[in-house]
Amino acid sequence: MRARQVGKTTLARQVKRTGRFKHVVHFDLETSLDVARLADLVGALEPLQGPGSLAGSLA
């Protein structure tokens, strides 16, 4: 295991899978689909809701 492989992705997936947090969104920067989605950062994040969301700050 390399130094940077400490389980961040595994933890994010487990948190999402529990269903306890309704608005968990996971972006995987090792997949071309997520990288493409994040090319337009505001477009990718604007529809998300929750504490600190961009929805209120972009109006």
C-alpha atoms as one frame of an Amber mdcrd trajectory, in Angstrom:
protein
   0.000   0.000   0.000   1.366   3.369  -0.979   1.409   6.230   1.504  -1.541
   8.002  -0.131  -3.718   4.878  -0.180  -5.404   5.340   3.163  -9.031   4.501
   2.321 -10.543   7.876   1.432 -12.534   6.500  -1.507 -13.646   3.474   0.487
 -14.842   5.713   3.308 -16.731   8.004   0.907 -18.480   5.031  -0.703 -19.405
   3.540   2.671 -20.860   6.831   3.909 -22.935   7.153   0.741 -24.112   3.534
   0.951 -25.429   3.905   4.535 -28.142   6.285   3.334 -27.766   8.247   6.558
 -26.670  11.335   4.682 -29.185  12.102   1.945 -27.106  14.464  -0.144 -23.772
  12.688  -0.442 -22.206  13.136  -3.860 -18.978  11.352  -4.671 -16.709  12.479
  -7.491 -13.947  10.065  -8.498 -11.150  11.948 -10.229  -9.801   8.669 -11.593
 -12.839   8.225 -13.872 -13.089  10.147 -17.113 -16.851  10.675 -16.629 -16.418
  12.523 -13.329 -13.456  14.510 -14.657 -15.614  15.595 -17.605 -18.494  16.518
 -15.267 -16.160  18.656 -13.183 -14.721  20.486 -16.192 -17.635  22.886 -15.635
 -17.198  23.140 -11.875 -20.061  25.543 -11.189 -22.381  23.523 -13.437 -21.499
  20.335 -11.566 -21.819  21.791  -8.078 -24.630  24.333  -8.479 -27.507  21.811
  -8.296 -26.178  20.313  -5.061 -27.884  21.300  -1.856 -26.824  21.261   1.749
 -24.711  23.227   4.204 -22.293  25.413   2.322 -23.986  24.758  -1.033 -23.360
  27.072  -3.949 -27.091  27.482  -4.614 -27.492  30.458  -2.286 -24.165  32.096
  -3.004 -24.597  32.205  -6.793 -27.877  34.086  -6.813
